[in-house]
């Protein structure tokens, strides 16, 4: 963590484009040269597409305009979409689900359009926040299976059994298996 | 953070490999129910069981849903009835048994263990009454399981009790002849009976246990087998040391599930958490078999030369993984080889690979003993007692628990099949050689003294 932040301001920088070596180096070079300290970073690659979100704290002497200009230039030079956004204090707090329990929802079966919507519509109706979402095709018992994994926070005042039933029923309607299990079972089995 | 791999692997274990919690067993002390009036005793027992266990099934179902892990059986274990009903007359024991049976039915559990007596050094009046009523109780009730401890490393083997149990097994078999002697499946004869075993038929609440306690038995032969298969298919050159390591890690995972469930059930019921029994308990389902694990380890069938060594490796690896996963390991904790409950074992008997003698040898290195073995109905009480004596000797002299659950099947012989249904499965009748050759030895009675290795203080 850097010592002197300019009034606690944070800036989010999101980067997208074709994956190749040198993207992170290019972006971090500009951040360094513009006196920004990286506070948090997440990066992934899906089907050759690079995506990264970096939250930075501008240090003393850092100029927002100069940073934006330098990143725009980099984006043009190497064909990357780079967005820069100032974060206001409320945004930085994130969504607060209140008293909640962490659950994992898994959806398994044949891939088809509308799967994510079918599941997330139920979650949205109930005000359940998704903290992590991924989908992939994996080998299960020597067959390829499509699987979606949602990590969610279920507020304590909701009835888990009802949500489980709603998800399971929706899964049956659309021909996939949906399970919702407390995260601790995965931790118990896999982690020391 | 959880990785996708961890989540997918867990789902596979639960969905395709029969990972489950085999039993959640609630131990309830009945010591405060004691009375010299049978009516009073029964009223107290019924009210206490309802009070402590009334919400158990609902709690287990809620937790099972929360974690997406099946809890196959919910059961009760109580203080040995021989002690609780000590002041009663013989015929009143049957009344107490009916009360227990009804109470189990009312709270929705499938078995209640504790129709038990510990007679390794001798009998009290109550012990004798309890043993005498076993045929009637096990034929007239549905939910009651009985266990008699006839031997211990400290006390030796009570051969009078062993003979009595030979006779009891025979009588129970005849009393339940229409169900292929099924009554005998609800009776275990033990050496070094554990006080916190959650598995039936041997579960009871020991004298050193708390007022009420949750003990959990997990299972997972299917998971172990799949892990071994996966490793073997990877094409890497593996030694038995490597395979042992795989079993150990799998046992760790399975045990962690048990502890998670046990602690939460105990907390919600407001009772103590006792132990996790990390036994590999097979079921008659294909893929959920200890025999199949031995086949994975390269043996044509369980029972062929090498089986005892392979089982020793399996049993030891299971214990090591489990002991790392939980500091509260108890009960039997090992690999079970119940013949009728493990389809692969039952078939091994049918194909002639597995004999009674080999089963006995294997019990020297695994949990728990000669278990769920259907034998010809013609075998006499004294021979059954002698088989029990041999198995007790293995336990007593090796400082371990052993048990016998033999089922003489009336009217059936080698080549026939006994059918018990459900988790109890079905079994080819095992040949018993040298019938009626041990009666003079058994006739001596008395006690086989404790081994010299028992003097450790």
Interface residues (C-beta under 8 A of the other chain):
Chain A: X104 X106 X108 X132 X134 X136 X138 X140 X141 X147 X149 X151 X160 X161 X164 X179 X180 X181 X182 X183 X184 X185 X186 X187 X188 X189 X190 X191
Chain B: X1 X2 X4 X6 X7 X8 X9 X10 X11 X12 X13 X16 X62 X65 X66 X67 X68 X69 X253 X256 X257 X259 X260
